Amino acid sequence: MIDSTGYDQARDYIATEGFTAELQTKIAFFINAVKTGNVAYHSWVQWLVGLNVAQQQALSQYSRELEAISLLVRTARWSSDPMLFMRGQQIVAPLASAWSQILFAPFGPMLNQDAAYRGMALGHAQLARVRLAPIIPDSADALDPFVVVLRRVEQENARMLQLQIRMLKHMNQEFPVASRETEVEGYQRLVDEVFGAFLSWMTER
């Protein structure tokens, strides 16, 4: 689980500094990195026709993740400091590695049932563990464009989380439930570690 201290420190820092270009860059970079893997995982469904129910749900999530990325990129005030991007890449590297193993598995997640399940499990872990609302201070302007987009992404994550849960329950039925739960828990620990590092990064100068 994420240590609540990390949220508290990040929220207090933002309350003092405001959503500066540096902080917006850190947040937007991290969230985009997190969502890019999920977008790539679901991207194959955009080329299909006559979608079944599961494929319709996958396309819905793909579209919503793309929307979140677009909103963040267009709304954030980006810093020109290259060190921020270098540090951000270091933080998200474990997630990028996990996604690459899933996306480049033999035959890819479209035809490889194990890769398909692992991709859904990692996407679920990201939606469940990466929470943005707790870092927004009470003093933040509710109509600030960046605050609005953060809250919107949080709301969409909650909706998509329900979809992920339903899809996980019906995937890889031939594998024991205990094995599937272990897979999900492993990805949750990975996401917790990366997100914890991100929260610490928020208060770095």
C-alpha positions in Angstrom: 0.0 0.0 0.0 1.0 3.6 -0.5 2.3 5.4 2.6 -0.2 8.2 3.3 2.8 10.3 4.4 3.8 10.6 0.7 0.4 12.0 -0.1 0.5 14.4 2.8 4.0 15.8 1.9 3.1 16.2 -1.8 -0.2 17.9 -1.0 1.5 20.3 1.6 4.2 21.1 -0.9 1.7 21.9 -3.6 -0.3 24.0 -1.2 2.8 26.1 -0.5 4.3 26.3 -4.0 1.1 26.1 -6.1 0.9 24.1 -9.4 4.1 25.5 -10.9 5.3 24.5 -14.4 7.8 22.2 -12.7 5.1 20.4 -10.7 2.7 20.2 -13.7 5.5 18.7 -15.8 6.2 16.0 -13.2 2.6 15.1 -12.8 1.8 15.1 -16.6 4.9 13.2 -17.5 4.2 10.5 -14.9 0.5 10.0 -15.7 1.2 10.0 -19.4 3.9 7.4 -18.9 1.6 5.3 -16.9 -1.3 5.5 -19.4 0.8 5.0 -22.5 1.4 1.3 -21.7 -2.3 0.7 -21.2 -3.1 2.5 -24.5 -0.6 0.4 -26.4 -2.0 -2.8 -24.8 -5.6 -1.9 -26.0 -4.6 -0.4 -29.3 -5.2 -3.5 -31.4 -9.0 -3.3 -30.9 -9.2 -0.1 -32.9 -8.7 -2.0 -36.1 -11.5 -4.5 -35.5 -15.1 -4.4 -36.9 -18.2 -6.1 -35.5 -16.9 -5.8 -31.9 -18.1 -8.3 -29.3 -19.0 -7.1 -25.8 -15.4 -7.5 -24.4 -13.9 -5.8 -27.4 -16.3 -2.9 -27.1 -15.2 -2.5 -23.5 -11.5 -2.6 -24.5 -12.1 0.1 -27.2 -13.9 2.2 -24.6 -10.9 2.0 -22.2 -8.5 2.7 -25.1 -10.4 5.8 -26.1 -10.7 7.1 -22.5 -7.0 6.6 -21.9 -6.1 8.5 -25.1 -8.4 11.3 -24.0 -6.7 11.5 -20.6 -3.3 11.8 -22.2 -4.5 14.4 -24.7 -6.0 16.5 -21.9 -2.9 16.4 -19.8 -0.6 17.2 -22.6 -2.7 20.2 -23.8 -3.5 21.6 -20.3 -0.1 21.3 -18.5 2.4 24.1 -18.4 5.6 22.3 -19.3 9.0 23.1 -17.9 11.9 23.3 -20.3 14.3 21.7 -17.7 15.6 18.5 -19.3 16.6 17.1 -16.0 13.0 16.7 -15.0 12.4 14.4 -18.0 15.5 12.4 -17.3 14.5 11.9 -13.6 11.0 11.1 -14.7 12.2 8.4 -17.1 14.2 6.8 -14.2 11.1 6.7 -12.0 8.8 5.1 -14.6 11.5 2.7 -16.0 10.2 -0.3 -14.0 6.7 0.2 -15.4 8.0 0.7 -18.9 10.0 -2.6 -18.6 6.9 -4.5 -17.3 4.8 -3.2 -20.2 7.5 -4.1 -22.8 7.6 -7.7 -21.5 3.8 -7.9 -22.0 3.6 -6.1 -25.4 6.5 -8.0 -26.9 5.6 -11.4 -25.6 5.5 -14.2 -28.3 2.5 -13.3 -30.5 1.7 -10.3 -28.3 -1.3 -9.9 -26.0 -3.8 -10.2 -28.8 -3.0 -13.9 -29.3 -1.0 -14.8 -26.2 -3.5 -15.4 -23.3 -0.9 -15.1 -20.6 0.3 -11.8 -22.0 -3.3 -10.6 -22.3 -4.0 -11.4 -18.7 -0.8 -9.8 -17.4 -1.6 -6.7 -19.4 -5.0 -6.5 -17.9 -3.6 -7.1 -14.4 -1.0 -4.4 -14.8 -3.6 -1.9 -16.1 -5.8 -2.8 -13.2 -3.0 -2.2 -10.7 -2.3 1.2 -12.2 -5.9 2.3 -12.1 -6.3 1.1 -8.5 -3.1 2.5 -7.0 -2.3 5.7 -8.9 -4.6 8.2 -7.2 -4.4 11.9 -8.0 -7.1 13.5 -5.9 -5.2 13.2 -2.5 -2.4 15.4 -3.8 -4.7 18.3 -4.6 -4.8 20.7 -1.6 -8.1 22.1 -0.4 -6.8 25.6 -1.2 -6.4 24.8 -4.9 -8.6 26.8 -7.4 -11.3 24.3 -8.4 -11.6 26.0 -11.8 -7.9 26.0 -12.5 -7.6 24.0 -15.8 -4.9 21.7 -14.5 -6.9 20.9 -11.4 -10.0 20.3 -13.5 -8.2 17.8 -15.7 -6.6 16.0 -12.7 -10.0 15.5 -11.1 -11.5 14.3 -14.5 -8.7 11.8 -14.9 -9.4 10.5 -11.4 -13.1 10.1 -12.1 -12.4 8.3 -15.4 -10.0 6.0 -13.6 -12.7 5.0 -11.1 -15.1 4.1 -14.0 -12.5 2.1 -15.8 -11.5 0.3 -12.7 -14.9 -1.4 -12.6 -14.4 -2.5 -16.2 -11.0 -3.9 -15.4 -12.4 -5.9 -12.5 -15.1 -7.5 -14.7 -12.7 -8.3 -17.5 -10.1 -9.8 -15.1 -12.7 -12.2 -13.6 -13.4 -13.7 -17.0 -9.9 -14.0 -18.4 -7.6 -17.0 -18.2 -10.2 -19.2 -16.5 -7.9 -22.2 -17.1 -5.3 -20.8 -14.6 -5.9 -21.3 -10.8 -7.5 -18.4 -9.0 -4.6 -18.3 -6.6 -2.1 -17.9 -9.5 -4.2 -15.0 -11.0 -4.4 -13.3 -7.6 -0.6 -13.6 -7.2 -0.1 -12.0 -10.6 -2.3 -9.0 -9.7 -0.7 -8.6 -6.3 2.8 -8.6 -7.9 1.8 -5.8 -10.2 0.2 -3.9 -7.4 3.5 -4.0 -5.5 5.4 -2.8 -8.6 3.0 0.1 -9.1 3.1 1.0 -5.4 6.9 1.3 -5.5 6.9 3.4 -8.7 4.1 5.7 -7.4 5.8 6.1 -4.1 9.0 7.2 -5.9 6.8 9.7 -7.8 5.3 11.2 -4.7 8.8 11.7 -3.3 9.9 13.3 -6.5 7.0 15.8 -6.2 8.8 17.5 -3.3 12.3 17.4 -4.8 13.7 20.8 -5.8 
